Amino acid sequence: MNIIRTTVVELTKIPALAYKFKMSSGGAGIKIIHEGSDNIETFAITRRGELVATTPQSIVSDAAREAFELTQGLPYSARGKVKAIFVADVVEDELAPDTPEYNMVESDEYEAWVAAYTGDNFKMNYAKMNKDMIQFAVKNKTVAQMVSEKEPVEAILRRIVQIQTSNLTKKKEYLAPEMTDALIATLEELDVRSAFKELKLHIQKMYKK
């Protein structure tokens, strides 16, 4: 079974490998596979970007924080099981998701965003992404009207992402709202502190003009 996860990173704090994956309960998690033992730790990532241990006796250690930092911005894809020569018979994700209702990771739309905004470090360049969308928001009449009518920030964000997704994929039809929300949520999971942050702040400033 393929797992919706990032590439594997090697930790320096401890001899271990780690990756971020989509949890069946929703949201993202971090898995750490320790060298020379069968010790595997799992952490959930909250919407505030905080780690919460989900395996017994695990704590949010320096190694867990390093795994979180190293996987920030790395895009998801459907990948096979992680096999390390120092871990025998690794049992893969008990929390690995079933196919979600809207699995945007393998969609043309998600792949278009990743292709457009992945930098040389193989991570999403959220600074460039937000800059491009802010420039679009400033000029777009639909966005201006939504702002004048005091529509919620999330509704305006959804509309911008719908239009930009159409531009990136060259598809004339916009994504349905629920699929757009799923795409936004997936992109936000890659870096909860940076995705769309500057754009949302800019939209809030537009209300005051």
SULVEN-V743382 format. One record per residue. N is the residue number from 0. RES is the residue in three letters. SS is DSSP state (~ for helix, > for strand, _ for the rest). PSI is psi in degrees with one decimal (999 if undefined). Layout:
N,RES,SS,PSI  N,RES,SS,PSI
This chain:
0,MET,_,129.2  1,ASN,_,147.9  2,ILE,>,137.5  3,ILE,>,101.3  4,ARG,>,172.6  5,THR,_,178.3  6,THR,_,163.1  7,VAL,_,138.4  8,VAL,>,152.0  9,GLU,>,129.3  10,LEU,_,151.8  11,THR,_,-21.3  12,LYS,_,-35.7  13,ILE,_,160.3  14,PRO,_,97.0  15,ALA,>,161.6  16,LEU,>,157.8  17,ALA,>,158.6  18,TYR,>,161.3  19,LYS,>,142.5  20,PHE,>,161.0  21,LYS,>,128.8  22,MET,>,147.2  23,SER,_,-26.1  24,SER,_,-4.4  25,GLY,_,147.6  26,GLY,_,-166.6  27,ALA,>,157.4  28,GLY,>,166.8  29,ILE,>,132.0  30,LYS,>,132.9  31,ILE,>,125.0  32,ILE,>,113.8  33,HIS,>,144.0  34,GLU,_,141.0  35,GLY,_,12.0  36,SER,_,174.9  37,ASP,_,19.1  38,ASN,_,117.6  39,ILE,>,124.6  40,GLU,>,144.4  41,THR,>,137.3  42,PHE,>,138.4  43,ALA,>,150.1  44,ILE,>,121.0  45,THR,_,168.9  46,ARG,_,-19.0  47,ARG,_,3.4  48,GLY,_,27.3  49,GLU,_,147.5  50,LEU,>,138.3  51,VAL,>,121.6  52,ALA,>,135.6  53,THR,_,2.2  54,THR,_,146.0  55,PRO,_,140.0  56,GLN,_,9.1  57,SER,_,146.7  58,ILE,_,159.2  59,VAL,_,88.8  60,SER,_,177.1  61,ASP,~,-34.9  62,ALA,~,-41.1  63,ALA,~,-41.2  64,ARG,~,-36.6  65,GLU,~,-42.5  66,ALA,~,-40.4  67,PHE,~,-46.3  68,GLU,~,-42.8  69,LEU,~,-27.4  70,THR,~,-3.9  71,GLN,_,126.9  72,GLY,_,-12.3  73,LEU,>,129.8  74,PRO,_,153.5  75,TYR,_,157.5  76,SER,>,167.8  77,ALA,>,109.1  78,ARG,>,159.7  79,GLY,_,-177.9  80,LYS,_,150.4  81,VAL,_,124.5  82,LYS,_,123.2  83,ALA,_,139.5  84,ILE,_,-20.8  85,PHE,_,-2.2  86,VAL,_,118.9  87,ALA,_,135.5  88,ASP,_,52.6  89,VAL,_,125.6  90,VAL,_,117.0  91,GLU,_,172.1  92,ASP,_,105.8  93,GLU,_,-27.3  94,LEU,_,7.0  95,ALA,>,136.1  96,PRO,_,149.2  97,ASP,_,170.6  98,THR,_,116.4  99,PRO,_,168.0  100,GLU,_,-42.3  101,TYR,_,95.5  102,ASN,_,89.4  103,MET,~,-14.8  104,VAL,~,-38.6  105,GLU,~,13.7  106,SER,_,157.9  107,ASP,~,-35.1  108,GLU,~,-48.1  109,TYR,~,-45.1  110,GLU,~,-33.2  111,ALA,~,-41.8  112,TRP,~,-44.0  113,VAL,~,-43.9  114,ALA,~,-37.5  115,ALA,~,-30.6  116,TYR,~,18.6  117,THR,>,127.0  118,GLY,_,-174.4  119,ASP,_,-20.8  120,ASN,_,8.7  121,PHE,_,13.7  122,LYS,>,159.1  123,MET,>,132.4  124,ASN,_,86.3  125,TYR,~,-26.4  126,ALA,~,-47.1  127,LYS,~,-41.3  128,MET,~,-46.7  129,ASN,~,-39.5  130,LYS,~,-45.3  131,ASP,~,-42.3  132,MET,~,-32.4  133,ILE,~,-43.3  134,GLN,~,-38.2  135,PHE,~,-44.5  136,ALA,~,-37.2  137,VAL,~,-34.3  138,LYS,~,-15.9  139,ASN,_,128.3  140,LYS,~,-34.9  141,THR,~,-43.9  142,VAL,~,-42.8  143,ALA,~,-40.7  144,GLN,~,-42.1  145,MET,~,-38.6  146,VAL,~,-43.9  147,SER,~,-29.8  148,GLU,_,7.0  149,LYS,_,37.6  150,GLU,_,153.6  151,PRO,_,150.9  152,VAL,~,-42.8  153,GLU,~,-34.9  154,ALA,~,-39.7  155,ILE,~,-41.6  156,LEU,~,-45.5  157,ARG,~,-44.3  158,ARG,~,-42.9  159,ILE,~,-44.8  160,VAL,~,-38.0  161,GLN,~,-48.8  162,ILE,~,-44.7  163,GLN,~,-34.0  164,THR,~,-41.1  165,SER,~,-40.4  166,ASN,~,-41.5  167,LEU,~,-37.3  168,THR,~,-10.7  169,LYS,_,24.0  170,LYS,_,136.2  171,LYS,_,-34.7  172,GLU,_,137.5  173,TYR,_,151.4  174,LEU,_,146.8  175,ALA,_,150.9  176,PRO,~,-42.9  177,GLU,~,-32.3  178,MET,~,-34.4  179,THR,~,-42.9  180,ASP,~,-39.0  181,ALA,~,-37.8  182,LEU,~,-45.0  183,ILE,~,-45.5  184,ALA,~,-39.4  185,THR,~,-43.7  186,LEU,~,-37.1  187,GLU,~,-30.2  188,GLU,~,-26.7  189,LEU,~,-32.6  190,ASP,_,94.8  191,VAL,_,-16.6  192,ARG,_,-16.3  193,SER,_,-29.5  194,ALA,_,121.5  195,PHE,_,4.9  196,LYS,~,-50.9  197,GLU,~,-36.1  198,LEU,~,-44.4  199,LYS,~,-41.1  200,LEU,~,-39.6  201,HIS,~,-40.5  202,ILE,~,-41.8  203,GLN,~,-36.5  204,LYS,~,-32.8  205,MET,~,-29.0  206,TYR,~,-30.5  207,LYS,_,-8.2  208,LYS,_,999
